Amino acid sequence: MSTRRSITFNDVLEIVESLPGDQRESLVEIIRHRLIEERRDRLARTIREAKAAYAKGKVKRGSVDDLMRELSK
């Protein structure tokens, strides 16, 4: 088993602050791009799941008025 030390958020901040300015800027850009990719992947997964649910007939299609009528039943 590995004896991995837990790193706190504050530890990470201190490490980042110890980096030269250009490396901190690069790190920010890398993290920003990774977050964008994560959001894009989540959105793509949600779309795939919605399409699959629709194909299985688990999703209804209609207008807001149709939805309101359905909810009032």
Predicted model as a PDB file, atoms N, CA, C, CB and O in Angstrom, pLDDT in the B-factor column:
MODEL        1                                                                  
ATOM      1  N   MET A   1       0.829  -1.188   0.000  1.00 57.00           N  
ATOM      2  CA  MET A   1       0.000   0.000   0.000  1.00 57.00           C  
ATOM      3  C   MET A   1       0.870   1.247   0.000  1.00 57.00           C  
ATOM      4  CB  MET A   1      -0.941   0.000   1.205  1.00 57.00           C  
ATOM      5  O   MET A   1       1.972   1.266   0.548  1.00 57.00           O  
ATOM      6  N   SER A   2       0.349   2.270  -0.622  1.00 62.00           N  
ATOM      7  CA  SER A   2       1.100   3.523  -0.640  1.00 62.00           C  
ATOM      8  C   SER A   2       0.762   4.333   0.606  1.00 62.00           C  
ATOM      9  CB  SER A   2       0.792   4.340  -1.927  1.00 62.00           C  
ATOM     10  O   SER A   2      -0.361   4.287   1.109  1.00 62.00           O  
ATOM     11  N   THR A   3       1.724   5.055   1.080  1.00 70.00           N  
ATOM     12  CA  THR A   3       1.510   5.935   2.231  1.00 70.00           C  
ATOM     13  C   THR A   3       1.431   7.357   1.708  1.00 70.00           C  
ATOM     14  CB  THR A   3       2.653   5.784   3.304  1.00 70.00           C  
ATOM     15  O   THR A   3       2.340   8.164   1.904  1.00 70.00           O  
ATOM     16  N   ARG A   4       0.350   7.640   1.055  1.00 76.00           N  
ATOM     17  CA  ARG A   4       0.155   8.923   0.411  1.00 76.00           C  
ATOM     18  C   ARG A   4      -0.315   9.966   1.414  1.00 76.00           C  
ATOM     19  CB  ARG A   4      -0.844   8.797  -0.731  1.00 76.00           C  
ATOM     20  O   ARG A   4      -1.271   9.730   2.153  1.00 76.00           O  
ATOM     21  N   ARG A   5       0.337  11.095   1.446  1.00 83.00           N  
ATOM     22  CA  ARG A   5      -0.008  12.188   2.356  1.00 83.00           C  
ATOM     23  C   ARG A   5      -1.147  13.000   1.761  1.00 83.00           C  
ATOM     24  CB  ARG A   5       1.223  13.093   2.633  1.00 83.00           C  
ATOM     25  O   ARG A   5      -1.173  13.288   0.565  1.00 83.00           O  
ATOM     26  N   SER A   6      -2.069  13.354   2.609  1.00 92.00           N  
ATOM     27  CA  SER A   6      -3.179  14.181   2.171  1.00 92.00           C  
ATOM     28  C   SER A   6      -2.719  15.630   2.066  1.00 92.00           C  
ATOM     29  CB  SER A   6      -4.379  14.052   3.138  1.00 92.00           C  
ATOM     30  O   SER A   6      -2.091  16.154   2.986  1.00 92.00           O  
ATOM     31  N   ILE A   7      -3.026  16.267   0.962  1.00 92.00           N  
ATOM     32  CA  ILE A   7      -2.627  17.656   0.743  1.00 92.00           C  
ATOM     33  C   ILE A   7      -3.864  18.527   0.883  1.00 92.00           C  
ATOM     34  CB  ILE A   7      -1.956  17.848  -0.661  1.00 92.00           C  
ATOM     35  O   ILE A   7      -4.893  18.261   0.263  1.00 92.00           O  
ATOM     36  N   THR A   8      -3.760  19.555   1.689  1.00 95.00           N  
ATOM     37  CA  THR A   8      -4.897  20.457   1.900  1.00 95.00           C  
ATOM     38  C   THR A   8      -4.915  21.530   0.815  1.00 95.00           C  
ATOM     39  CB  THR A   8      -4.830  21.110   3.306  1.00 95.00           C  
ATOM     40  O   THR A   8      -3.940  21.733   0.091  1.00 95.00           O  
ATOM     41  N   PHE A   9      -6.039  22.198   0.730  1.00 96.00           N  
ATOM     42  CA  PHE A   9      -6.185  23.295  -0.214  1.00 96.00           C  
ATOM     43  C   PHE A   9      -5.151  24.378   0.080  1.00 96.00           C  
ATOM     44  CB  PHE A   9      -7.611  23.877  -0.155  1.00 96.00           C  
ATOM     45  O   PHE A   9      -4.565  24.952  -0.838  1.00 96.00           O  
ATOM     46  N   ASN A  10      -4.932  24.649   1.351  1.00 96.00           N  
ATOM     47  CA  ASN A  10      -3.950  25.659   1.744  1.00 96.00           C  
ATOM     48  C   ASN A  10      -2.540  25.245   1.309  1.00 96.00           C  
ATOM     49  CB  ASN A  10      -3.994  25.885   3.270  1.00 96.00           C  
ATOM     50  O   ASN A  10      -1.753  26.084   0.871  1.00 96.00           O  
ATOM     51  N   ASP A  11      -2.222  23.944   1.431  1.00 96.00           N  
ATOM     52  CA  ASP A  11      -0.918  23.440   0.967  1.00 96.00           C  
ATOM     53  C   ASP A  11      -0.746  23.731  -0.525  1.00 96.00           C  
ATOM     54  CB  ASP A  11      -0.787  21.910   1.240  1.00 96.00           C  
ATOM     55  O   ASP A  11       0.308  24.186  -0.968  1.00 96.00           O  
ATOM     56  N   VAL A  12      -1.788  23.462  -1.273  1.00 95.00           N  
ATOM     57  CA  VAL A  12      -1.741  23.686  -2.717  1.00 95.00           C  
ATOM     58  C   VAL A  12      -1.509  25.168  -3.017  1.00 95.00           C  
ATOM     59  CB  VAL A  12      -3.048  23.200  -3.385  1.00 95.00           C  
ATOM     60  O   VAL A  12      -0.689  25.514  -3.868  1.00 95.00           O  
ATOM     61  N   LEU A  13      -2.229  26.030  -2.319  1.00 96.00           N  
ATOM     62  CA  LEU A  13      -2.047  27.468  -2.519  1.00 96.00           C  
ATOM     63  C   LEU A  13      -0.613  27.893  -2.223  1.00 96.00           C  
ATOM     64  CB  LEU A  13      -3.018  28.254  -1.636  1.00 96.00           C  
ATOM     65  O   LEU A  13      -0.032  28.682  -2.967  1.00 96.00           O  
ATOM     66  N   GLU A  14      -0.053  27.382  -1.159  1.00 97.00           N  
ATOM     67  CA  GLU A  14       1.324  27.725  -0.809  1.00 97.00           C  
ATOM     68  C   GLU A  14       2.306  27.245  -1.879  1.00 97.00           C  
ATOM     69  CB  GLU A  14       1.691  27.120   0.550  1.00 97.00           C  
ATOM     70  O   GLU A  14       3.254  27.950  -2.225  1.00 97.00           O  
ATOM     71  N   ILE A  15       2.067  26.042  -2.395  1.00 97.00           N  
ATOM     72  CA  ILE A  15       2.939  25.513  -3.457  1.00 97.00           C  
ATOM     73  C   ILE A  15       2.836  26.385  -4.694  1.00 97.00           C  
ATOM     74  CB  ILE A  15       2.569  24.047  -3.802  1.00 97.00           C  
ATOM     75  O   ILE A  15       3.848  26.739  -5.299  1.00 97.00           O  
ATOM     76  N   VAL A  16       1.608  26.733  -5.072  1.00 97.00           N  
ATOM     77  CA  VAL A  16       1.399  27.562  -6.260  1.00 97.00           C  
ATOM     78  C   VAL A  16       2.057  28.925  -6.072  1.00 97.00           C  
ATOM     79  CB  VAL A  16      -0.112  27.728  -6.553  1.00 97.00           C  
ATOM     80  O   VAL A  16       2.699  29.442  -6.987  1.00 97.00           O  
ATOM     81  N   GLU A  17       1.899  29.497  -4.902  1.00 97.00           N  
ATOM     82  CA  GLU A  17       2.499  30.803  -4.631  1.00 97.00           C  
ATOM     83  C   GLU A  17       4.023  30.759  -4.672  1.00 97.00           C  
ATOM     84  CB  GLU A  17       2.041  31.313  -3.281  1.00 97.00           C  
ATOM     85  O   GLU A  17       4.667  31.785  -4.890  1.00 97.00           O  
ATOM     86  N   SER A  18       4.596  29.588  -4.467  1.00 98.00           N  
ATOM     87  CA  SER A  18       6.057  29.474  -4.495  1.00 98.00           C  
ATOM     88  C   SER A  18       6.602  29.375  -5.926  1.00 98.00           C  
ATOM     89  CB  SER A  18       6.499  28.252  -3.690  1.00 98.00           C  
ATOM     90  O   SER A  18       7.809  29.488  -6.141  1.00 98.00           O  
ATOM     91  N   LEU A  19       5.717  29.167  -6.895  1.00 98.00           N  
ATOM     92  CA  LEU A  19       6.148  29.063  -8.295  1.00 98.00           C  
ATOM     93  C   LEU A  19       6.447  30.445  -8.868  1.00 98.00           C  
ATOM     94  CB  LEU A  19       5.069  28.358  -9.146  1.00 98.00           C  
ATOM     95  O   LEU A  19       5.894  31.444  -8.410  1.00 98.00           O  
ATOM     96  N   PRO A  20       7.324  30.499  -9.869  1.00 98.00           N  
ATOM     97  CA  PRO A  20       7.536  31.775 -10.569  1.00 98.00           C  
ATOM     98  C   PRO A  20       6.241  32.217 -11.264  1.00 98.00           C  
ATOM     99  CB  PRO A  20       8.693  31.645 -11.609  1.00 98.00           C  
ATOM    100  O   PRO A  20       5.388  31.392 -11.592  1.00 98.00           O  
ATOM    101  N   GLY A  21       6.112  33.506 -11.479  1.00 96.00           N  
ATOM    102  CA  GLY A  21       4.895  34.071 -12.065  1.00 96.00           C  
ATOM    103  C   GLY A  21       4.458  33.436 -13.362  1.00 96.00           C  
ATOM    104  O   GLY A  21       3.269  33.179 -13.550  1.00 96.00           O  
ATOM    105  N   ASP A  22       5.407  33.170 -14.280  1.00 98.00           N  
ATOM    106  CA  ASP A  22       5.028  32.595 -15.569  1.00 98.00           C  
ATOM    107  C   ASP A  22       4.485  31.180 -15.411  1.00 98.00           C  
ATOM    108  CB  ASP A  22       6.221  32.591 -16.517  1.00 98.00           C  
ATOM    109  O   ASP A  22       3.596  30.772 -16.159  1.00 98.00           O  
ATOM    110  N   GLN A  23       5.009  30.426 -14.446  1.00 98.00           N  
ATOM    111  CA  GLN A  23       4.499  29.077 -14.207  1.00 98.00           C  
ATOM    112  C   GLN A  23       3.108  29.120 -13.569  1.00 98.00           C  
ATOM    113  CB  GLN A  23       5.468  28.291 -13.311  1.00 98.00           C  
ATOM    114  O   GLN A  23       2.255  28.281 -13.860  1.00 98.00           O  
ATOM    115  N   ARG A  24       2.889  30.109 -12.694  1.00 98.00           N  
ATOM    116  CA  ARG A  24       1.546  30.258 -12.114  1.00 98.00           C  
ATOM    117  C   ARG A  24       0.537  30.588 -13.198  1.00 98.00           C  
ATOM    118  CB  ARG A  24       1.535  31.353 -11.028  1.00 98.00           C  
ATOM    119  O   ARG A  24      -0.566  30.041 -13.204  1.00 98.00           O  
ATOM    120  N   GLU A  25       0.899  31.479 -14.116  1.00 98.00           N  
ATOM    121  CA  GLU A  25      -0.012  31.822 -15.218  1.00 98.00           C  
ATOM    122  C   GLU A  25      -0.296  30.611 -16.096  1.00 98.00           C  
ATOM    123  CB  GLU A  25       0.577  32.955 -16.067  1.00 98.00           C  
ATOM    124  O   GLU A  25      -1.435  30.391 -16.509  1.00 98.00           O  
ATOM    125  N   SER A  26       0.733  29.829 -16.381  1.00 98.00           N  
ATOM    126  CA  SER A  26       0.545  28.602 -17.173  1.00 98.00           C  
ATOM    127  C   SER A  26      -0.377  27.633 -16.446  1.00 98.00           C  
ATOM    128  CB  SER A  26       1.903  27.923 -17.463  1.00 98.00           C  
ATOM    129  O   SER A  26      -1.245  27.011 -17.059  1.00 98.00           O  
ATOM    130  N   LEU A  27      -0.187  27.508 -15.140  1.00 98.00           N  
ATOM    131  CA  LEU A  27      -1.017  26.614 -14.348  1.00 98.00           C  
ATOM    132  C   LEU A  27      -2.479  27.047 -14.396  1.00 98.00           C  
ATOM    133  CB  LEU A  27      -0.525  26.571 -12.901  1.00 98.00           C  
ATOM    134  O   LEU A  27      -3.372  26.212 -14.541  1.00 98.00           O  
ATOM    135  N   VAL A  28      -2.720  28.339 -14.276  1.00 97.00           N  
ATOM    136  CA  VAL A  28      -4.089  28.860 -14.343  1.00 97.00           C  
ATOM    137  C   VAL A  28      -4.717  28.520 -15.696  1.00 97.00           C  
ATOM    138  CB  VAL A  28      -4.102  30.394 -14.112  1.00 97.00           C  
ATOM    139  O   VAL A  28      -5.866  28.083 -15.756  1.00 97.00           O  
ATOM    140  N   GLU A  29      -3.976  28.719 -16.763  1.00 98.00           N  
ATOM    141  CA  GLU A  29      -4.495  28.413 -18.103  1.00 98.00           C  
ATOM    142  C   GLU A  29      -4.787  26.921 -18.257  1.00 98.00           C  
ATOM    143  CB  GLU A  29      -3.494  28.865 -19.180  1.00 98.00           C  
ATOM    144  O   GLU A  29      -5.813  26.541 -18.820  1.00 98.00           O  
ATOM    145  N   ILE A  30      -3.886  26.082 -17.759  1.00 98.00           N  
ATOM    146  CA  ILE A  30      -4.091  24.628 -17.850  1.00 98.00           C  
ATOM    147  C   ILE A  30      -5.347  24.236 -17.085  1.00 98.00           C  
ATOM    148  CB  ILE A  30      -2.860  23.856 -17.297  1.00 98.00           C  
ATOM    149  O   ILE A  30      -6.174  23.479 -17.595  1.00 98.00           O  
ATOM    150  N   ILE A  31      -5.493  24.743 -15.873  1.00 98.00           N  
ATOM    151  CA  ILE A  31      -6.669  24.413 -15.065  1.00 98.00           C  
ATOM    152  C   ILE A  31      -7.939  24.924 -15.730  1.00 98.00           C  
ATOM    153  CB  ILE A  31      -6.538  25.001 -13.652  1.00 98.00           C  
ATOM    154  O   ILE A  31      -8.946  24.218 -15.760  1.00 98.00           O  
ATOM    155  N   ARG A  32      -7.905  26.147 -16.265  1.00 98.00           N  
ATOM    156  CA  ARG A  32      -9.079  26.711 -16.947  1.00 98.00           C  
ATOM    157  C   ARG A  32      -9.490  25.817 -18.120  1.00 98.00           C  
ATOM    158  CB  ARG A  32      -8.782  28.155 -17.448  1.00 98.00           C  
ATOM    159  O   ARG A  32     -10.673  25.526 -18.296  1.00 98.00           O  
ATOM    160  N   HIS A  33      -8.522  25.388 -18.914  1.00 98.00           N  
ATOM    161  CA  HIS A  33      -8.848  24.531 -20.061  1.00 98.00           C  
ATOM    162  C   HIS A  33      -9.382  23.172 -19.621  1.00 98.00           C  
ATOM    163  CB  HIS A  33      -7.615  24.339 -20.943  1.00 98.00           C  
ATOM    164  O   HIS A  33     -10.297  22.632 -20.242  1.00 98.00           O  
ATOM    165  N   ARG A  34      -8.817  22.622 -18.559  1.00 98.00           N  
ATOM    166  CA  ARG A  34      -9.308  21.327 -18.061  1.00 98.00           C  
ATOM    167  C   ARG A  34     -10.735  21.446 -17.536  1.00 98.00           C  
ATOM    168  CB  ARG A  34      -8.384  20.791 -16.951  1.00 98.00           C  
ATOM    169  O   ARG A  34     -11.547  20.541 -17.731  1.00 98.00           O  
ATOM    170  N   LEU A  35     -11.042  22.550 -16.876  1.00 98.00           N  
ATOM    171  CA  LEU A  35     -12.408  22.761 -16.387  1.00 98.00           C  
ATOM    172  C   LEU A  35     -13.388  22.882 -17.550  1.00 98.00           C  
ATOM    173  CB  LEU A  35     -12.477  24.019 -15.505  1.00 98.00           C  
ATOM    174  O   LEU A  35     -14.494  22.343 -17.497  1.00 98.00           O  
ATOM    175  N   ILE A  36     -12.979  23.586 -18.591  1.00 98.00           N  
ATOM    176  CA  ILE A  36     -13.824  23.711 -19.783  1.00 98.00           C  
ATOM    177  C   ILE A  36     -14.070  22.334 -20.392  1.00 98.00           C  
ATOM    178  CB  ILE A  36     -13.170  24.656 -20.826  1.00 98.00           C  
ATOM    179  O   ILE A  36     -15.195  22.014 -20.774  1.00 98.00           O  
ATOM    180  N   GLU A  37     -13.023  21.524 -20.483  1.00 98.00           N  
ATOM    181  CA  GLU A  37     -13.170  20.171 -21.031  1.00 98.00           C  
ATOM    182  C   GLU A  37     -14.090  19.319 -20.164  1.00 98.00           C  
ATOM    183  CB  GLU A  37     -11.802  19.495 -21.159  1.00 98.00           C  
ATOM    184  O   GLU A  37     -14.913  18.568 -20.686  1.00 98.00           O  
ATOM    185  N   GLU A  38     -13.955  19.431 -18.846  1.00 98.00           N  
ATOM    186  CA  GLU A  38     -14.839  18.684 -17.942  1.00 98.00           C  
ATOM    187  C   GLU A  38     -16.294  19.063 -18.168  1.00 98.00           C  
ATOM    188  CB  GLU A  38     -14.453  18.938 -16.479  1.00 98.00           C  
ATOM    189  O   GLU A  38     -17.162  18.195 -18.263  1.00 98.00           O  
ATOM    190  N   ARG A  39     -16.558  20.374 -18.254  1.00 98.00           N  
ATOM    191  CA  ARG A  39     -17.939  20.825 -18.490  1.00 98.00           C  
ATOM    192  C   ARG A  39     -18.447  20.331 -19.837  1.00 98.00           C  
ATOM    193  CB  ARG A  39     -18.026  22.361 -18.426  1.00 98.00           C  
ATOM    194  O   ARG A  39     -19.602  19.922 -19.959  1.00 98.00           O  
ATOM    195  N   ARG A  40     -17.588  20.370 -20.843  1.00 98.00           N  
ATOM    196  CA  ARG A  40     -17.973  19.898 -22.172  1.00 98.00           C  
ATOM    197  C   ARG A  40     -18.288  18.407 -22.140  1.00 98.00           C  
ATOM    198  CB  ARG A  40     -16.858  20.184 -23.193  1.00 98.00           C  
ATOM    199  O   ARG A  40     -19.264  17.963 -22.744  1.00 98.00           O  
ATOM    200  N   ASP A  41     -17.462  17.632 -21.433  1.00 98.00           N  
ATOM    201  CA  ASP A  41     -17.698  16.192 -21.320  1.00 98.00           C  
ATOM    202  C   ASP A  41     -18.999  15.895 -20.576  1.00 98.00           C  
ATOM    203  CB  ASP A  41     -16.524  15.518 -20.607  1.00 98.00           C  
ATOM    204  O   ASP A  41     -19.760  15.010 -20.969  1.00 98.00           O  
ATOM    205  N   ARG A  42     -19.250  16.651 -19.488  1.00 98.00           N  
ATOM    206  CA  ARG A  42     -20.496  16.464 -18.738  1.00 98.00           C  
ATOM    207  C   ARG A  42     -21.707  16.776 -19.596  1.00 98.00           C  
ATOM    208  CB  ARG A  42     -20.506  17.342 -17.489  1.00 98.00           C  
ATOM    209  O   ARG A  42     -22.699  16.048 -19.571  1.00 98.00           O  
ATOM    210  N   LEU A  43     -21.626  17.863 -20.358  1.00 97.00           N  
ATOM    211  CA  LEU A  43     -22.732  18.249 -21.239  1.00 97.00           C  
ATOM    212  C   LEU A  43     -22.965  17.183 -22.306  1.00 97.00           C  
ATOM    213  CB  LEU A  43     -22.448  19.614 -21.902  1.00 97.00           C  
ATOM    214  O   LEU A  43     -24.108  16.820 -22.582  1.00 97.00           O  
ATOM    215  N   ALA A  44     -21.888  16.682 -22.906  1.00 98.00           N  
ATOM    216  CA  ALA A  44     -22.019  15.638 -23.929  1.00 98.00           C  
ATOM    217  C   ALA A  44     -22.652  14.381 -23.333  1.00 98.00           C  
ATOM    218  CB  ALA A  44     -20.639  15.302 -24.544  1.00 98.00           C  
ATOM    219  O   ALA A  44     -23.484  13.741 -23.977  1.00 98.00           O  
ATOM    220  N   ARG A  45     -22.263  14.022 -22.105  1.00 97.00           N  
ATOM    221  CA  ARG A  45     -22.830  12.846 -21.442  1.00 97.00           C  
ATOM    222  C   ARG A  45     -24.317  13.057 -21.178  1.00 97.00           C  
ATOM    223  CB  ARG A  45     -22.086  12.552 -20.119  1.00 97.00           C  
ATOM    224  O   ARG A  45     -25.122  12.150 -21.392  1.00 97.00           O  
ATOM    225  N   THR A  46     -24.680  14.240 -20.718  1.00 96.00           N  
ATOM    226  CA  THR A  46     -26.086  14.556 -20.448  1.00 96.00           C  
ATOM    227  C   THR A  46     -26.911  14.488 -21.730  1.00 96.00           C  
ATOM    228  CB  THR A  46     -26.213  15.952 -19.809  1.00 96.00           C  
ATOM    229  O   THR A  46     -28.033  13.983 -21.723  1.00 96.00           O  
ATOM    230  N   ILE A  47     -26.362  14.989 -22.813  1.00 95.00           N  
ATOM    231  CA  ILE A  47     -27.064  14.951 -24.104  1.00 95.00           C  
ATOM    232  C   ILE A  47     -27.254  13.514 -24.557  1.00 95.00           C  
ATOM    233  CB  ILE A  47     -26.289  15.748 -25.175  1.00 95.00           C  
ATOM    234  O   ILE A  47     -28.339  13.145 -25.006  1.00 95.00           O  
ATOM    235  N   ARG A  48     -26.200  12.687 -24.443  1.00 96.00           N  
ATOM    236  CA  ARG A  48     -26.315  11.267 -24.817  1.00 96.00           C  
ATOM    237  C   ARG A  48     -27.393  10.574 -23.982  1.00 96.00           C  
ATOM    238  CB  ARG A  48     -24.955  10.544 -24.637  1.00 96.00           C  
ATOM    239  O   ARG A  48     -28.197   9.807 -24.509  1.00 96.00           O  
ATOM    240  N   GLU A  49     -27.402  10.851 -22.668  1.00 95.00           N  
ATOM    241  CA  GLU A  49     -28.393  10.229 -21.794  1.00 95.00           C  
ATOM    242  C   GLU A  49     -29.804  10.687 -22.147  1.00 95.00           C  
ATOM    243  CB  GLU A  49     -28.089  10.549 -20.330  1.00 95.00           C  
ATOM    244  O   GLU A  49     -30.737   9.884 -22.133  1.00 95.00           O  
ATOM    245  N   ALA A  50     -29.965  11.961 -22.461  1.00 92.00           N  
ATOM    246  CA  ALA A  50     -31.282  12.480 -22.833  1.00 92.00           C  
ATOM    247  C   ALA A  50     -31.753  11.863 -24.138  1.00 92.00           C  
ATOM    248  CB  ALA A  50     -31.247  14.006 -22.955  1.00 92.00           C  
ATOM    249  O   ALA A  50     -32.924  11.506 -24.270  1.00 92.00           O  
ATOM    250  N   LYS A  51     -30.848  11.736 -25.109  1.00 92.00           N  
ATOM    251  CA  LYS A  51     -31.221  11.112 -26.384  1.00 92.00           C  
ATOM    252  C   LYS A  51     -31.621   9.659 -26.180  1.00 92.00           C  
ATOM    253  CB  LYS A  51     -30.063  11.202 -27.389  1.00 92.00           C  
ATOM    254  O   LYS A  51     -32.575   9.183 -26.795  1.00 92.00           O  
ATOM    255  N   ALA A  52     -30.893   8.949 -25.316  1.00 94.00           N  
ATOM    256  CA  ALA A  52     -31.216   7.543 -25.048  1.00 94.00           C  
ATOM    257  C   ALA A  52     -32.578   7.436 -24.358  1.00 94.00           C  
ATOM    258  CB  ALA A  52     -30.113   6.884 -24.173  1.00 94.00           C  
ATOM    259  O   ALA A  52     -33.380   6.565 -24.696  1.00 94.00           O  
ATOM    260  N   ALA A  53     -32.837   8.315 -23.399  1.00 93.00           N  
ATOM    261  CA  ALA A  53     -34.133   8.307 -22.713  1.00 93.00           C  
ATOM    262  C   ALA A  53     -35.257   8.620 -23.692  1.00 93.00           C  
ATOM    263  CB  ALA A  53     -34.141   9.322 -21.552  1.00 93.00           C  
ATOM    264  O   ALA A  53     -36.321   8.005 -23.633  1.00 93.00           O  
ATOM    265  N   TYR A  54     -35.029   9.564 -24.585  1.00 89.00           N  
ATOM    266  CA  TYR A  54     -36.035   9.912 -25.585  1.00 89.00           C  
ATOM    267  C   TYR A  54     -36.299   8.735 -26.515  1.00 89.00           C  
ATOM    268  CB  TYR A  54     -35.590  11.139 -26.395  1.00 89.00           C  
ATOM    269  O   TYR A  54     -37.448   8.441 -26.844  1.00 89.00           O  
ATOM    270  N   ALA A  55     -35.223   8.059 -26.940  1.00 90.00           N  
ATOM    271  CA  ALA A  55     -35.362   6.911 -27.839  1.00 90.00           C  
ATOM    272  C   ALA A  55     -36.138   5.776 -27.172  1.00 90.00           C  
ATOM    273  CB  ALA A  55     -33.980   6.413 -28.283  1.00 90.00           C  
ATOM    274  O   ALA A  55     -36.833   5.022 -27.852  1.00 90.00           O  
ATOM    275  N   LYS A  56     -36.027   5.648 -25.849  1.00 92.00           N  
ATOM    276  CA  LYS A  56     -36.740   4.601 -25.114  1.00 92.00           C  
ATOM    277  C   LYS A  56     -38.159   5.028 -24.745  1.00 92.00           C  
ATOM    278  CB  LYS A  56     -35.970   4.230 -23.853  1.00 92.00           C  
ATOM    279  O   LYS A  56     -38.897   4.267 -24.119  1.00 92.00           O  
ATOM    280  N   GLY A  57     -38.535   6.240 -25.131  1.00 89.00           N  
ATOM    281  CA  GLY A  57     -39.880   6.725 -24.841  1.00 89.00           C  
ATOM    282  C   GLY A  57     -40.055   7.235 -23.421  1.00 89.00           C  
ATOM    283  O   GLY A  57     -41.184   7.396 -22.955  1.00 89.00           O  
ATOM    284  N   LYS A  58     -38.964   7.488 -22.735  1.00 88.00           N  
ATOM    285  CA  LYS A  58     -39.044   7.966 -21.351  1.00 88.00           C  
ATOM    286  C   LYS A  58     -39.172   9.481 -21.263  1.00 88.00           C  
ATOM    287  CB  LYS A  58     -37.823   7.518 -20.578  1.00 88.00           C  
ATOM    288  O   LYS A  58     -39.321  10.035 -20.174  1.00 88.00           O  
ATOM    289  N   VAL A  59     -39.113  10.139 -22.395  1.00 83.00           N  
ATOM    290  CA  VAL A  59     -39.187  11.599 -22.432  1.00 83.00           C  
ATOM    291  C   VAL A  59     -40.368  11.990 -23.313  1.00 83.00           C  
ATOM    292  CB  VAL A  59     -37.849  12.230 -22.964  1.00 83.00           C  
ATOM    293  O   VAL A  59     -40.561  11.457 -24.406  1.00 83.00           O  
ATOM    294  N   LYS A  60     -41.147  12.933 -22.804  1.00 78.00           N  
ATOM    295  CA  LYS A  60     -42.278  13.419 -23.589  1.00 78.00           C  
ATOM    296  C   LYS A  60     -41.878  14.710 -24.261  1.00 78.00           C  
ATOM    297  CB  LYS A  60     -43.537  13.624 -22.707  1.00 78.00           C  
ATOM    298  O   LYS A  60     -41.026  15.459 -23.782  1.00 78.00           O  
ATOM    299  N   ARG A  61     -42.514  14.941 -25.375  1.00 80.00           N  
ATOM    300  CA  ARG A  61     -42.252  16.140 -26.144  1.00 80.00           C  
ATOM    301  C   ARG A  61     -43.499  16.999 -26.152  1.00 80.00           C  
ATOM    302  CB  ARG A  61     -41.807  15.796 -27.579  1.00 80.00           C  
ATOM    303  O   ARG A  61     -44.611  16.478 -26.247  1.00 80.00           O  
ATOM    304  N   GLY A  62     -43.329  18.313 -26.053  1.00 85.00           N  
ATOM    305  CA  GLY A  62     -44.488  19.190 -26.099  1.00 85.00           C  
ATOM    306  C   GLY A  62     -44.114  20.608 -25.740  1.00 85.00           C  
ATOM    307  O   GLY A  62     -42.952  20.936 -25.502  1.00 85.00           O  
ATOM    308  N   SER A  63     -45.134  21.430 -25.711  1.00 91.00           N  
ATOM    309  CA  SER A  63     -44.934  22.844 -25.396  1.00 91.00           C  
ATOM    310  C   SER A  63     -45.052  23.056 -23.890  1.00 91.00           C  
ATOM    311  CB  SER A  63     -45.960  23.729 -26.153  1.00 91.00           C  
ATOM    312  O   SER A  63     -45.346  22.124 -23.141  1.00 91.00           O  
ATOM    313  N   VAL A  64     -44.823  24.276 -23.464  1.00 92.00           N  
ATOM    314  CA  VAL A  64     -44.996  24.628 -22.056  1.00 92.00           C  
ATOM    315  C   VAL A  64     -46.459  24.443 -21.668  1.00 92.00           C  
ATOM    316  CB  VAL A  64     -44.535  26.088 -21.785  1.00 92.00           C  
ATOM    317  O   VAL A  64     -46.765  23.967 -20.575  1.00 92.00           O  
ATOM    318  N   ASP A  65     -47.354  24.821 -22.568  1.00 92.00           N  
ATOM    319  CA  ASP A  65     -48.786  24.635 -22.292  1.00 92.00           C  
ATOM    320  C   ASP A  65     -49.119  23.161 -22.090  1.00 92.00           C  
ATOM    321  CB  ASP A  65     -49.634  25.213 -23.437  1.00 92.00           C  
ATOM    322  O   ASP A  65     -49.904  22.816 -21.207  1.00 92.00           O  
ATOM    323  N   ASP A  66     -48.523  22.288 -22.909  1.00 88.00           N  
ATOM    324  CA  ASP A  66     -48.732  20.841 -22.752  1.00 88.00           C  
ATOM    325  C   ASP A  66     -48.241  20.382 -21.380  1.00 88.00           C  
ATOM    326  CB  ASP A  66     -48.003  20.056 -23.874  1.00 88.00           C  
ATOM    327  O   ASP A  66     -48.907  19.592 -20.710  1.00 88.00           O  
ATOM    328  N   LEU A  67     -47.102  20.868 -20.975  1.00 86.00           N  
ATOM    329  CA  LEU A  67     -46.543  20.501 -19.677  1.00 86.00           C  
ATOM    330  C   LEU A  67     -47.452  20.971 -18.548  1.00 86.00           C  
ATOM    331  CB  LEU A  67     -45.138  21.094 -19.510  1.00 86.00           C  
ATOM    332  O   LEU A  67     -47.719  20.224 -17.607  1.00 86.00           O  
ATOM    333  N   MET A  68     -47.923  22.203 -18.644  1.00 90.00           N  
ATOM    334  CA  MET A  68     -48.789  22.755 -17.609  1.00 90.00           C  
ATOM    335  C   MET A  68     -50.092  21.952 -17.515  1.00 90.00           C  
ATOM    336  CB  MET A  68     -49.090  24.241 -17.895  1.00 90.00           C  
ATOM    337  O   MET A  68     -50.576  21.697 -16.412  1.00 90.00           O  
ATOM    338  N   ARG A  69     -50.666  21.551 -18.657  1.00 89.00           N  
ATOM    339  CA  ARG A  69     -51.878  20.726 -18.658  1.00 89.00           C  
ATOM    340  C   ARG A  69     -51.606  19.377 -17.978  1.00 89.00           C  
ATOM    341  CB  ARG A  69     -52.386  20.508 -20.110  1.00 89.00           C  
ATOM    342  O   ARG A  69     -52.418  18.893 -17.190  1.00 89.00           O  
ATOM    343  N   GLU A  70     -50.463  18.787 -18.294  1.00 86.00           N  
ATOM    344  CA  GLU A  70     -50.083  17.487 -17.711  1.00 86.00           C  
ATOM    345  C   GLU A  70     -49.902  17.605 -16.208  1.00 86.00           C  
ATOM    346  CB  GLU A  70     -48.786  16.956 -18.356  1.00 86.00           C  
ATOM    347  O   GLU A  70     -50.311  16.713 -15.464  1.00 86.00           O  
ATOM    348  N   LEU A  71     -49.301  18.681 -15.757  1.00 87.00           N  
ATOM    349  CA  LEU A  71     -49.068  18.866 -14.330  1.00 87.00           C  
ATOM    350  C   LEU A  71     -50.351  19.142 -13.555  1.00 87.00           C  
ATOM    351  CB  LEU A  71     -48.095  19.993 -14.115  1.00 87.00           C  
ATOM    352  O   LEU A  71     -50.448  18.813 -12.373  1.00 87.00           O  
ATOM    353  N   SER A  72     -51.318  19.735 -14.206  1.00 89.00           N  
ATOM    354  CA  SER A  72     -52.567  20.066 -13.505  1.00 89.00           C  
ATOM    355  C   SER A  72     -53.525  18.884 -13.394  1.00 89.00           C  
ATOM    356  CB  SER A  72     -53.262  21.204 -14.212  1.00 89.00           C  
ATOM    357  O   SER A  72     -54.561  18.996 -12.738  1.00 89.00           O  
ATOM    358  N   LYS A  73     -53.206  17.771 -14.011  1.00 83.00           N  
ATOM    359  CA  LYS A  73     -54.073  16.577 -13.937  1.00 83.00           C  
ATOM    360  C   LYS A  73     -53.999  15.924 -12.594  1.00 83.00           C  
ATOM    361  CB  LYS A  73     -53.699  15.570 -15.004  1.00 83.00           C  
ATOM    362  O   LYS A  73     -54.661  14.913 -12.361  1.00 83.00           O  
TER     363      LYS A  73                                                      
ENDMDL                                                                          
END                                                                             
